[in-house]
Amino acid sequence: MEQESKQALIEAKNADSTLVAFKANASRKSLGRAIFPYLLIFPTLALITLFTFIPTINSAIQSTIKPPRTVQQEAEFVGFKNYLDLFDNNTVIGQEDNFQRVFVNTLVFVAVTVPVCVILAFLLALLLNQKLKLTSIYRTGIFYPVLLPLLSAASIWAFFFADSFGMLNTTLKAIGLPPQGWNRDANWALISIMLVVIWKQTGFYMIFYLAGLQNLPQDIYEAAQLDGASALRRMFNLTIPLLNGTTLFVLVIAGVGAFQTADPLYALGEGNPANRSNLILYFIYQHLNEPRDRGYVYAMTILLLILLLVFTVFNFIFIERRANYED
């Protein structure tokens, strides 16, 4: 009897030990499952922190500081004065370099190129989504400019815009119209940059719309067609609403790319004449190596980030709510 009691006591202790070990193992597994997602995002978060958050915070701090003019002077905290000087006609950066014009140029550039690119991309995707002969060749031809570096594309168009032997002016002369100074004329300089970017980027955005169109449920279109809905009605009532998610994505990447445009200006006038074709990012580059303008450079950088943020938030507020996503 005593032996049986000891055996039962040993078994009870072993059961308790097993239960404790099981609970400890379960606790470790639960902790591992809780930590695992954070371990997955840690490399990305570290890179974003290192190359985005920290430089942004540093730029915001430096934008409130006026660099010293000589080695004997010290940097001075000026608050928002660097921002105000950018729009003040009585300052060097505001009057001689005319940042106000560059700022307006950038807004006009984005307001024109983004909608035109998106609309053309959508229409081309609709066309190439049809069963046409040589469709693959058409797709390749429209997408080919995307494969070119933007600077190379601008160099090609520089030949088109040439005064005496350029293709555009030669065509104008052939039909009896006066040639234009595409890169020299203040009225055409910014338009020239827009034409290059629209030609270069439309094919890229078309690919997203084409992928979206090919994933739309066809049974809805068949039902609408049986109900007598015209092609135009199906496009406005079905295709466009169903592609709101794609449109949101395309608008955001197109807007971000437009605000960051700088490469074409290397080959197409460098913002001349008198900054009439200049854009913020290239304007920042032009002043980057001027120590006395360093505070203005940081202020312009923060303004550009604010414009990007406002543009992105605006699109999410007005389009995200109506976006349709496939499960």
Order of alpha helices (4+ residues) and beta strands (2+ residues): alpha-alpha-beta-beta-alpha-alpha-alpha-alpha-alpha-alpha-alpha-alpha-alpha-alpha-alpha-alpha-alpha
